[in-house]
Amino acid sequence: MTNPLMEGYPDHVDAMRLYGPEVCADPFTLYEEMRRKHGPIVPVLLEDDIPAWLVVGYRELHHVTSHPQLFGRDSRRWNLWDHLPENWPSRAFVTWQPSMVFTEGAERKRRGGAIADALDSVDRIELTMICERVADLLIDEFSGDGRADLISQYASQIPAQVVTRLYGLPPAELPELVKDAFLVTDVGEESFPAWLRMVEQVSRLVAAKRARPGHDVTSHLLAHAARLTDEEIVQDLMVLVLASHSSGVNWIGNTLRLMLVDDHFSMTLQGGRSSVGQALNEVLWRDPPTQAMPSRWAVRDCDVAGRRVRKGDLLVLGLAAANADPQVRPAAPVHSDANRAHMSFSHGEYGCPFPAPELAEIIAKTAIEVLLDRLPDVHLAVEPEKLRWRPSVWVRGLEELPVLFSPAGPMGQGPADHWEH
């Protein structure tokens, strides 16, 4: 049956599908095939065969993200909204919300500037101490077992716990918000109810901080010269915690995987810390937490790498694909720690706001260092090829990371008897 949408998208007659189990199983082979067949900007079909453009070229991605006047962030200009099924699987990623994410121009600068200032007010030493405390408490829960799943029991717990502490959320409310953040980013049946609970909880926090300000990110936003409304602050705090949770969990998990399976980084598992930063950076090149983002819409008709892009067309930012572009990334086994020209935090005016990447790296680096200090002989419990990636074209993360180690008591206690397996 002919797709009527193709009448307006002649380049998409032989478009490649960016969904399905085959795509999720080996996305990087698919990116190579796309680049070979179509070049740096690829006509693709999203779920239900919705036409879009996937930018896989590094230079082309840099161009798109550097020109907000041509490629905007407001999803309401999408020219295919009327053709989108009500239950479209990726609707949550593209539906406009009154948060900083979908703002443009002066409004983006106002909202983004307030967020940047609030995040920059975070004391880096205090942040490291909070991370160490959260990590130690989590490790205490499984250190005596001799085995653990470092995704569900460790990586998935850390970012949201740390960020919500920075918000000034009362400790008693942390478990509920962390659980709901996981449900929202999992995009399942419980996602929307969890979202509503999070909005209610963050709204209570903002109201409490307006009545009694403290030394935290929420209070800083309330006092900012941008004069944000309570609703704006709630929306932007929600974006921060969800973005930091999703990307942080996968950054920590993917880096631990790399250090457990790659011989170049095995020296770190023998008690050193020297290559943790290098491993974190290598993951941003090789297995970035966010693979792709359906997040730009053409402001007017334009040309990108010889392709005719119409006003309102959706452009998907292929972050992982651009990082693997052979024109900018030769086939070398490991990158220098100093090479941070990857696109994993996007780029330009709508990229991850400063200093969020720096704070995220502190959280991830501290989490990994504490784990290596506490469990120096940690190793995989299964063969590397048995590790399963989550079935998603948008994020890159493991379903599980099972490990074994010599059992030890809680922080401050000596080792326990070795676990038999």
Buried (B, 14 or more C-beta within 10 A) or exposed (E): EEBEBBEEBEBBEEBBBBBEEEBBEEBBEBBBEBBEEBBBBBBBBBBBBBBBBBBBBBBBBBBBBEBBEBBBBBBEBBBBEEBBEEEBEBEBBBEBEBBBBBBBEEEBBBBBBBBBBBBBBBEEEEBBEBBBBBBBEBBBEBBBBBBBBBBBBBBBBBBBBBBBBBBBBEEEEBEBBBBBBBBBBBBEEBBEEBBEBBBEBBBBBBEBBBEEBEEBBBBBBBBBEBEBEBEBBBBBBBBBBBBBBBBBBBBBBBBBBBBBBBEBBEEBBEEEEEBBBBBBBBBBBBBBBBBBBBBBBBBEEBEBBEBEBEEBBBBBBBBBBBBBBEEBBEEEEBBEBEEEEBBBBBBBBBBBBBBBBEBBBBBBBBBBBBBBBBBBEBEBBEEEEEBEBBEBBBBBBBEBBBBBBBBBEBBEEEEBEEEEE
